Amino acid sequence: MMRRGSSSSYNVVMMNMAYNISLLRLIKISSAVVSSLASTVSVPIAVYFFTLPLPYLGVASSLPTEFEYLRSSHRESIKNSIGLNSS
């Protein structure tokens, strides 16, 4: 017998299983490097999508300042590594 509110935890478990199965399938048809890149890229994409106004979630939250700081500092480190910094 399922208690109230347990359907949301069931959905989380099912989504987690689907995500893990899709990564395992990706390893099977390609390489571990491609799978690692796919899982690495999926986190920032998920962060961005949760800032959008989604149905049933109400008002979307804004990106945290740490996320913006990391993005700008990463951009600066890339510029420095390839010599595009004007200083």
Backbone atoms as SQL, in Angstrom:
CREATE TABLE atoms (id INTEGER PRIMARY KEY, chain TEXT, resi INTEGER, resn TEXT, atom TEXT, x REAL, y REAL, z REAL);
INSERT INTO atoms VALUES
  (1, 'A', 1, 'MET', 'N', 0.839, -1.171, 0.000),
  (2, 'A', 1, 'MET', 'CA', 0.000, 0.000, 0.000),
  (3, 'A', 1, 'MET', 'C', 0.890, 1.243, 0.000),
  (4, 'A', 2, 'MET', 'N', 0.642, 2.126, -0.952),
  (5, 'A', 2, 'MET', 'CA', 1.462, 3.330, -1.074),
  (6, 'A', 2, 'MET', 'C', 0.887, 4.439, -0.212),
  (7, 'A', 3, 'ARG', 'N', 1.791, 5.126, 0.470),
  (8, 'A', 3, 'ARG', 'CA', 1.353, 6.259, 1.268),
  (9, 'A', 3, 'ARG', 'C', 1.256, 7.496, 0.401),
  (10, 'A', 4, 'ARG', 'N', 0.636, 8.503, 0.950),
  (11, 'A', 4, 'ARG', 'CA', 0.493, 9.765, 0.252),
  (12, 'A', 4, 'ARG', 'C', 1.857, 10.400, 0.050),
  (13, 'A', 5, 'GLY', 'N', 2.107, 10.941, -1.148),
  (14, 'A', 5, 'GLY', 'CA', 3.375, 11.601, -1.418),
  (15, 'A', 5, 'GLY', 'C', 4.461, 10.667, -1.904),
  (16, 'A', 6, 'SER', 'N', 4.207, 9.372, -1.863),
  (17, 'A', 6, 'SER', 'CA', 5.242, 8.439, -2.294),
  (18, 'A', 6, 'SER', 'C', 5.298, 8.310, -3.808),
  (19, 'A', 7, 'SER', 'N', 4.279, 8.806, -4.514),
  (20, 'A', 7, 'SER', 'CA', 4.328, 8.747, -5.974),
  (21, 'A', 7, 'SER', 'C', 5.406, 9.670, -6.517),
  (22, 'A', 8, 'SER', 'N', 5.671, 10.786, -5.837),
  (23, 'A', 8, 'SER', 'CA', 6.743, 11.670, -6.292),
  (24, 'A', 8, 'SER', 'C', 8.101, 11.019, -6.092),
  (25, 'A', 9, 'SER', 'N', 8.285, 10.297, -4.994),
  (26, 'A', 9, 'SER', 'CA', 9.556, 9.598, -4.805),
  (27, 'A', 9, 'SER', 'C', 9.676, 8.444, -5.798),
  (28, 'A', 10, 'TYR', 'N', 8.560, 7.822, -6.141),
  (29, 'A', 10, 'TYR', 'CA', 8.570, 6.781, -7.168),
  (30, 'A', 10, 'TYR', 'C', 8.999, 7.373, -8.509),
  (31, 'A', 11, 'ASN', 'N', 8.494, 8.564, -8.836),
  (32, 'A', 11, 'ASN', 'CA', 8.877, 9.221, -10.085),
  (33, 'A', 11, 'ASN', 'C', 10.358, 9.557, -10.111),
  (34, 'A', 12, 'VAL', 'N', 10.893, 10.005, -8.990),
  (35, 'A', 12, 'VAL', 'CA', 12.317, 10.326, -8.915),
  (36, 'A', 12, 'VAL', 'C', 13.152, 9.075, -9.139),
  (37, 'A', 13, 'VAL', 'N', 12.767, 7.977, -8.517),
  (38, 'A', 13, 'VAL', 'CA', 13.501, 6.718, -8.687),
  (39, 'A', 13, 'VAL', 'C', 13.427, 6.241, -10.133),
  (40, 'A', 14, 'MET', 'N', 12.257, 6.342, -10.739),
  (41, 'A', 14, 'MET', 'CA', 12.111, 5.906, -12.133),
  (42, 'A', 14, 'MET', 'C', 12.930, 6.781, -13.083),
  (43, 'A', 15, 'MET', 'N', 12.946, 8.087, -12.857),
  (44, 'A', 15, 'MET', 'CA', 13.754, 8.972, -13.701),
  (45, 'A', 15, 'MET', 'C', 15.242, 8.693, -13.519),
  (46, 'A', 16, 'ASN', 'N', 15.656, 8.420, -12.293),
  (47, 'A', 16, 'ASN', 'CA', 17.055, 8.089, -12.033),
  (48, 'A', 16, 'ASN', 'C', 17.438, 6.793, -12.732),
  (49, 'A', 17, 'MET', 'N', 16.562, 5.801, -12.676),
  (50, 'A', 17, 'MET', 'CA', 16.837, 4.537, -13.363),
  (51, 'A', 17, 'MET', 'C', 16.898, 4.736, -14.871),
  (52, 'A', 18, 'ALA', 'N', 16.001, 5.536, -15.419),
  (53, 'A', 18, 'ALA', 'CA', 16.014, 5.804, -16.862),
  (54, 'A', 18, 'ALA', 'C', 17.289, 6.527, -17.267),
  (55, 'A', 19, 'TYR', 'N', 17.730, 7.468, -16.448),
  (56, 'A', 19, 'TYR', 'CA', 18.974, 8.195, -16.732),
  (57, 'A', 19, 'TYR', 'C', 20.170, 7.245, -16.715),
  (58, 'A', 20, 'ASN', 'N', 20.245, 6.400, -15.695),
  (59, 'A', 20, 'ASN', 'CA', 21.367, 5.465, -15.595),
  (60, 'A', 20, 'ASN', 'C', 21.348, 4.437, -16.720),
  (61, 'A', 21, 'ILE', 'N', 20.176, 3.946, -17.076),
  (62, 'A', 21, 'ILE', 'CA', 20.079, 2.982, -18.177),
  (63, 'A', 21, 'ILE', 'C', 20.484, 3.633, -19.491),
  (64, 'A', 22, 'SER', 'N', 20.082, 4.885, -19.691),
  (65, 'A', 22, 'SER', 'CA', 20.471, 5.564, -20.936),
  (66, 'A', 22, 'SER', 'C', 21.973, 5.782, -20.996),
  (67, 'A', 23, 'LEU', 'N', 22.614, 6.078, -19.860),
  (68, 'A', 23, 'LEU', 'CA', 24.072, 6.212, -19.863),
  (69, 'A', 23, 'LEU', 'C', 24.754, 4.875, -20.125),
  (70, 'A', 24, 'LEU', 'N', 24.231, 3.802, -19.560),
  (71, 'A', 24, 'LEU', 'CA', 24.810, 2.483, -19.827),
  (72, 'A', 24, 'LEU', 'C', 24.642, 2.088, -21.289),
  (73, 'A', 25, 'ARG', 'N', 23.511, 2.421, -21.857),
  (74, 'A', 25, 'ARG', 'CA', 23.298, 2.144, -23.288),
  (75, 'A', 25, 'ARG', 'C', 24.242, 2.972, -24.152),
  (76, 'A', 26, 'LEU', 'N', 24.486, 4.205, -23.742),
  (77, 'A', 26, 'LEU', 'CA', 25.421, 5.054, -24.467),
  (78, 'A', 26, 'LEU', 'C', 26.832, 4.478, -24.413),
  (79, 'A', 27, 'ILE', 'N', 27.225, 3.925, -23.279),
  (80, 'A', 27, 'ILE', 'CA', 28.533, 3.266, -23.181),
  (81, 'A', 27, 'ILE', 'C', 28.579, 2.060, -24.108),
  (82, 'A', 28, 'LYS', 'N', 27.476, 1.333, -24.191),
  (83, 'A', 28, 'LYS', 'CA', 27.437, 0.132, -25.027),
  (84, 'A', 28, 'LYS', 'C', 27.606, 0.472, -26.504),
  (85, 'A', 29, 'ILE', 'N', 26.968, 1.551, -26.974),
  (86, 'A', 29, 'ILE', 'CA', 27.032, 1.856, -28.399),
  (87, 'A', 29, 'ILE', 'C', 28.170, 2.804, -28.757),
  (88, 'A', 30, 'SER', 'N', 28.808, 3.434, -27.787),
  (89, 'A', 30, 'SER', 'CA', 29.932, 4.321, -28.089),
  (90, 'A', 30, 'SER', 'C', 31.063, 4.027, -27.116),
  (91, 'A', 31, 'SER', 'N', 31.687, 5.053, -26.580),
  (92, 'A', 31, 'SER', 'CA', 32.799, 4.838, -25.659),
  (93, 'A', 31, 'SER', 'C', 32.486, 5.466, -24.305),
  (94, 'A', 32, 'ALA', 'N', 33.339, 5.169, -23.345),
  (95, 'A', 32, 'ALA', 'CA', 33.157, 5.729, -22.012),
  (96, 'A', 32, 'ALA', 'C', 33.400, 7.232, -22.013),
  (97, 'A', 33, 'VAL', 'N', 34.241, 7.710, -22.919),
  (98, 'A', 33, 'VAL', 'CA', 34.507, 9.148, -23.000),
  (99, 'A', 33, 'VAL', 'C', 33.244, 9.898, -23.413),
  (100, 'A', 34, 'VAL', 'N', 32.548, 9.388, -24.407),
  (101, 'A', 34, 'VAL', 'CA', 31.305, 10.021, -24.858),
  (102, 'A', 34, 'VAL', 'C', 30.274, 10.005, -23.736),
  (103, 'A', 35, 'SER', 'N', 30.183, 8.914, -23.024),
  (104, 'A', 35, 'SER', 'CA', 29.236, 8.819, -21.916),
  (105, 'A', 35, 'SER', 'C', 29.589, 9.796, -20.803),
  (106, 'A', 36, 'SER', 'N', 30.865, 9.919, -20.506),
  (107, 'A', 36, 'SER', 'CA', 31.307, 10.861, -19.481),
  (108, 'A', 36, 'SER', 'C', 31.007, 12.297, -19.886),
  (109, 'A', 37, 'LEU', 'N', 31.247, 12.621, -21.143),
  (110, 'A', 37, 'LEU', 'CA', 30.935, 13.967, -21.625),
  (111, 'A', 37, 'LEU', 'C', 29.433, 14.236, -21.578),
  (112, 'A', 38, 'ALA', 'N', 28.642, 13.246, -21.935),
  (113, 'A', 38, 'ALA', 'CA', 27.184, 13.418, -21.912),
  (114, 'A', 38, 'ALA', 'C', 26.679, 13.656, -20.497),
  (115, 'A', 39, 'SER', 'N', 27.203, 12.914, -19.530),
  (116, 'A', 39, 'SER', 'CA', 26.747, 13.112, -18.154),
  (117, 'A', 39, 'SER', 'C', 27.264, 14.427, -17.586),
  (118, 'A', 40, 'THR', 'N', 28.446, 14.864, -18.028),
  (119, 'A', 40, 'THR', 'CA', 28.985, 16.145, -17.573),
  (120, 'A', 40, 'THR', 'C', 28.177, 17.308, -18.122),
  (121, 'A', 41, 'VAL', 'N', 27.754, 17.213, -19.358),
  (122, 'A', 41, 'VAL', 'CA', 26.987, 18.284, -19.992),
  (123, 'A', 41, 'VAL', 'C', 25.554, 18.325, -19.464),
  (124, 'A', 42, 'SER', 'N', 25.036, 17.200, -19.025),
  (125, 'A', 42, 'SER', 'CA', 23.634, 17.161, -18.605),
  (126, 'A', 42, 'SER', 'C', 23.362, 17.970, -17.340),
  (127, 'A', 43, 'VAL', 'N', 24.344, 18.125, -16.470),
  (128, 'A', 43, 'VAL', 'CA', 24.113, 18.861, -15.218),
  (129, 'A', 43, 'VAL', 'C', 23.875, 20.353, -15.465),
  (130, 'A', 44, 'PRO', 'N', 24.749, 21.062, -16.198),
  (131, 'A', 44, 'PRO', 'CA', 24.439, 22.479, -16.443),
  (132, 'A', 44, 'PRO', 'C', 23.165, 22.684, -17.254),
  (133, 'A', 45, 'ILE', 'N', 22.871, 21.761, -18.148),
  (134, 'A', 45, 'ILE', 'CA', 21.635, 21.871, -18.925),
  (135, 'A', 45, 'ILE', 'C', 20.425, 21.736, -18.003),
  (136, 'A', 46, 'ALA', 'N', 20.490, 20.809, -17.064),
  (137, 'A', 46, 'ALA', 'CA', 19.390, 20.645, -16.107),
  (138, 'A', 46, 'ALA', 'C', 19.238, 21.881, -15.231),
  (139, 'A', 47, 'VAL', 'N', 20.355, 22.471, -14.813),
  (140, 'A', 47, 'VAL', 'CA', 20.293, 23.696, -14.010),
  (141, 'A', 47, 'VAL', 'C', 19.606, 24.801, -14.798),
  (142, 'A', 48, 'TYR', 'N', 19.952, 24.925, -16.068),
  (143, 'A', 48, 'TYR', 'CA', 19.329, 25.954, -16.906),
  (144, 'A', 48, 'TYR', 'C', 17.831, 25.693, -17.077),
  (145, 'A', 49, 'PHE', 'N', 17.444, 24.449, -17.349),
  (146, 'A', 49, 'PHE', 'CA', 16.033, 24.147, -17.568),
  (147, 'A', 49, 'PHE', 'C', 15.189, 24.392, -16.323),
  (148, 'A', 50, 'PHE', 'N', 15.756, 24.192, -15.150),
  (149, 'A', 50, 'PHE', 'CA', 14.983, 24.444, -13.936),
  (150, 'A', 50, 'PHE', 'C', 14.859, 25.924, -13.617),
  (151, 'A', 51, 'THR', 'N', 15.549, 26.791, -14.375),
  (152, 'A', 51, 'THR', 'CA', 15.336, 28.226, -14.218),
  (153, 'A', 51, 'THR', 'C', 14.231, 28.726, -15.134),
  (154, 'A', 52, 'LEU', 'N', 13.740, 27.884, -16.024),
  (155, 'A', 52, 'LEU', 'CA', 12.646, 28.249, -16.916),
  (156, 'A', 52, 'LEU', 'C', 11.309, 28.074, -16.198),
  (157, 'A', 53, 'PRO', 'N', 10.285, 28.813, -16.611),
  (158, 'A', 53, 'PRO', 'CA', 8.969, 28.639, -15.981),
  (159, 'A', 53, 'PRO', 'C', 8.336, 27.315, -16.418),
  (160, 'A', 54, 'LEU', 'N', 8.354, 26.348, -15.543),
  (161, 'A', 54, 'LEU', 'CA', 7.813, 25.026, -15.833),
  (162, 'A', 54, 'LEU', 'C', 6.406, 24.904, -15.250),
  (163, 'A', 55, 'PRO', 'N', 5.513, 24.175, -15.928),
  (164, 'A', 55, 'PRO', 'CA', 4.166, 24.000, -15.375),
  (165, 'A', 55, 'PRO', 'C', 4.211, 23.218, -14.064),
  (166, 'A', 56, 'TYR', 'N', 3.316, 23.525, -13.189),
  (167, 'A', 56, 'TYR', 'CA', 3.149, 22.890, -11.877),
  (168, 'A', 56, 'TYR', 'C', 4.237, 23.262, -10.874),
  (169, 'A', 57, 'LEU', 'N', 5.244, 24.020, -11.284),
  (170, 'A', 57, 'LEU', 'CA', 6.289, 24.400, -10.338),
  (171, 'A', 57, 'LEU', 'C', 6.203, 25.858, -9.922),
  (172, 'A', 58, 'GLY', 'N', 5.349, 26.617, -10.569),
  (173, 'A', 58, 'GLY', 'CA', 5.201, 28.014, -10.205),
  (174, 'A', 58, 'GLY', 'C', 6.283, 28.874, -10.831),
  (175, 'A', 59, 'VAL', 'N', 6.668, 29.911, -10.105),
  (176, 'A', 59, 'VAL', 'CA', 7.649, 30.866, -10.610),
  (177, 'A', 59, 'VAL', 'C', 9.026, 30.214, -10.637),
  (178, 'A', 60, 'ALA', 'N', 9.722, 30.419, -11.746),
  (179, 'A', 60, 'ALA', 'CA', 11.059, 29.843, -11.886),
  (180, 'A', 60, 'ALA', 'C', 12.051, 30.615, -11.031),
  (181, 'A', 61, 'SER', 'N', 13.031, 29.906, -10.521),
  (182, 'A', 61, 'SER', 'CA', 14.071, 30.566, -9.740),
  (183, 'A', 61, 'SER', 'C', 15.157, 31.082, -10.676),
  (184, 'A', 62, 'SER', 'N', 15.930, 32.019, -10.188),
  (185, 'A', 62, 'SER', 'CA', 17.020, 32.550, -11.002),
  (186, 'A', 62, 'SER', 'C', 18.279, 31.729, -10.744),
  (187, 'A', 63, 'LEU', 'N', 19.242, 31.882, -11.642),
  (188, 'A', 63, 'LEU', 'CA', 20.499, 31.169, -11.459),
  (189, 'A', 63, 'LEU', 'C', 21.220, 31.713, -10.236),
  (190, 'A', 64, 'PRO', 'N', 21.835, 30.852, -9.442),
  (191, 'A', 64, 'PRO', 'CA', 22.585, 31.339, -8.288),
  (192, 'A', 64, 'PRO', 'C', 23.794, 32.159, -8.740),
  (193, 'A', 65, 'THR', 'N', 24.217, 33.077, -7.906),
  (194, 'A', 65, 'THR', 'CA', 25.358, 33.924, -8.269),
  (195, 'A', 65, 'THR', 'C', 26.630, 33.102, -8.421),
  (196, 'A', 66, 'GLU', 'N', 26.748, 32.001, -7.691),
  (197, 'A', 66, 'GLU', 'CA', 27.928, 31.149, -7.820),
  (198, 'A', 66, 'GLU', 'C', 28.012, 30.546, -9.215),
  (199, 'A', 67, 'PHE', 'N', 26.864, 30.201, -9.774),
  (200, 'A', 67, 'PHE', 'CA', 26.840, 29.621, -11.114),
  (201, 'A', 67, 'PHE', 'C', 27.321, 30.644, -12.133),
  (202, 'A', 68, 'GLU', 'N', 26.848, 31.877, -12.008),
  (203, 'A', 68, 'GLU', 'CA', 27.289, 32.941, -12.913),
  (204, 'A', 68, 'GLU', 'C', 28.773, 33.221, -12.723),
  (205, 'A', 69, 'TYR', 'N', 29.237, 33.213, -11.464),
  (206, 'A', 69, 'TYR', 'CA', 30.656, 33.459, -11.193),
  (207, 'A', 69, 'TYR', 'C', 31.516, 32.367, -11.804),
  (208, 'A', 70, 'LEU', 'N', 31.107, 31.111, -11.649),
  (209, 'A', 70, 'LEU', 'CA', 31.879, 30.006, -12.219),
  (210, 'A', 70, 'LEU', 'C', 31.910, 30.091, -13.733),
  (211, 'A', 71, 'ARG', 'N', 30.791, 30.467, -14.325),
  (212, 'A', 71, 'ARG', 'CA', 30.736, 30.569, -15.777),
  (213, 'A', 71, 'ARG', 'C', 31.658, 31.678, -16.270),
  (214, 'A', 72, 'SER', 'N', 31.650, 32.840, -15.611),
  (215, 'A', 72, 'SER', 'CA', 32.507, 33.948, -16.048),
  (216, 'A', 72, 'SER', 'C', 33.972, 33.647, -15.774),
  (217, 'A', 73, 'SER', 'N', 34.298, 33.011, -14.639),
  (218, 'A', 73, 'SER', 'CA', 35.699, 32.690, -14.365),
  (219, 'A', 73, 'SER', 'C', 36.197, 31.606, -15.309),
  (220, 'A', 74, 'HIS', 'N', 35.328, 30.675, -15.690),
  (221, 'A', 74, 'HIS', 'CA', 35.717, 29.651, -16.660),
  (222, 'A', 74, 'HIS', 'C', 35.989, 30.296, -18.013),
  (223, 'A', 75, 'ARG', 'N', 35.170, 31.258, -18.389),
  (224, 'A', 75, 'ARG', 'CA', 35.365, 31.967, -19.653),
  (225, 'A', 75, 'ARG', 'C', 36.704, 32.704, -19.639),
  (226, 'A', 76, 'GLU', 'N', 37.041, 33.346, -18.512),
  (227, 'A', 76, 'GLU', 'CA', 38.311, 34.059, -18.403),
  (228, 'A', 76, 'GLU', 'C', 39.493, 33.100, -18.460),
  (229, 'A', 77, 'SER', 'N', 39.376, 31.940, -17.828),
  (230, 'A', 77, 'SER', 'CA', 40.485, 30.981, -17.865),
  (231, 'A', 77, 'SER', 'C', 40.697, 30.442, -19.271),
  (232, 'A', 78, 'ILE', 'N', 39.628, 30.288, -20.031),
  (233, 'A', 78, 'ILE', 'CA', 39.772, 29.849, -21.422),
  (234, 'A', 78, 'ILE', 'C', 40.455, 30.936, -22.241),
  (235, 'A', 79, 'LYS', 'N', 40.056, 32.193, -22.034),
  (236, 'A', 79, 'LYS', 'CA', 40.698, 33.293, -22.751),
  (237, 'A', 79, 'LYS', 'C', 42.185, 33.360, -22.421),
  (238, 'A', 80, 'ASN', 'N', 42.525, 33.174, -21.140),
  (239, 'A', 80, 'ASN', 'CA', 43.928, 33.213, -20.743),
  (240, 'A', 80, 'ASN', 'C', 44.714, 32.065, -21.350),
  (241, 'A', 81, 'SER', 'N', 44.110, 30.892, -21.428),
  (242, 'A', 81, 'SER', 'CA', 44.842, 29.727, -21.930),
  (243, 'A', 81, 'SER', 'C', 45.107, 29.806, -23.424),
  (244, 'A', 82, 'ILE', 'N', 44.247, 30.492, -24.171),
  (245, 'A', 82, 'ILE', 'CA', 44.493, 30.591, -25.609),
  (246, 'A', 82, 'ILE', 'C', 45.060, 31.948, -26.003),
  (247, 'A', 83, 'GLY', 'N', 45.330, 32.808, -25.018),
  (248, 'A', 83, 'GLY', 'CA', 46.002, 34.072, -25.276),
  (249, 'A', 83, 'GLY', 'C', 45.114, 35.174, -25.798),
  (250, 'A', 84, 'LEU', 'N', 43.839, 35.170, -25.475),
  (251, 'A', 84, 'LEU', 'CA', 42.935, 36.218, -25.932),
  (252, 'A', 84, 'LEU', 'C', 42.765, 37.340, -24.921),
  (253, 'A', 85, 'ASN', 'N', 43.421, 37.233, -23.778),
  (254, 'A', 85, 'ASN', 'CA', 43.278, 38.258, -22.756),
  (255, 'A', 85, 'ASN', 'C', 44.000, 39.516, -23.207),
  (256, 'A', 86, 'SER', 'N', 43.345, 40.661, -23.116),
  (257, 'A', 86, 'SER', 'CA', 43.903, 41.916, -23.624),
  (258, 'A', 86, 'SER', 'C', 44.839, 42.597, -22.639),
  (259, 'A', 87, 'SER', 'N', 45.074, 42.025, -21.448),
  (260, 'A', 87, 'SER', 'CA', 45.953, 42.678, -20.488),
  (261, 'A', 87, 'SER', 'C', 47.403, 42.373, -20.724);
